[in-house]
């Protein structure tokens, strides 16, 4: 049998446990709600910004080009230490856009700052293609950096840039070739064979306008990484991409 003191002690303990349980449950609920609200707000902002971007370009009468720096937000893309694909491609994309705008081209960015376009990769890519297909633009151009994580051959054996185009579409092919030529002349790494993304690459397959995707090099390769993470080199890359675009727009305008 318990004595009264013992019983009180036990009840007190029970009450304390109950209180702790309630507090922990509340903390968990607050954390979940906070995350949900943040994710909702982020989505709203992204959606409304993109909507605004799309509405603003309608009837501008200018030639339009869509620039699509890959990844963003939670999705870093290829990484090496604190070097992220999402940052490098964003920087290059914004530089390309600036040059195009100076040449009276209307530039639409799928993102011009550090955000993702969806909660997962599927949604993210779908939204990018949706932008491509909702605007009557001349080109849709995606920027990426490759990665290689197989030790079998050693990281340094795999390097170089890669251009993906749509082999069923002449305008994509011509722009891809012009970009490839300009990147070769920068002589910063190897030119890997051009690739057809008309079936294997979601962004190229699903977009209804001429599309090109550029992998500027390999994050896993020391030389590629060193070159790509330098701002001055990013300017050179941006210039060569922009001049290939302008050249092709002028050709098709004639
Ligand atoms: Zn990528």
Boltz pocket constraint, residues with backbone or C-beta under 6 A from the ligand:
constraints:
  - pocket:
      binder: B
      contacts: [[A, 70], [A, 71], [A, 77], [A, 78], [A, 85], [A, 143], [A, 144], [A, 145], [A, 146]]
      max_distance: 6.0
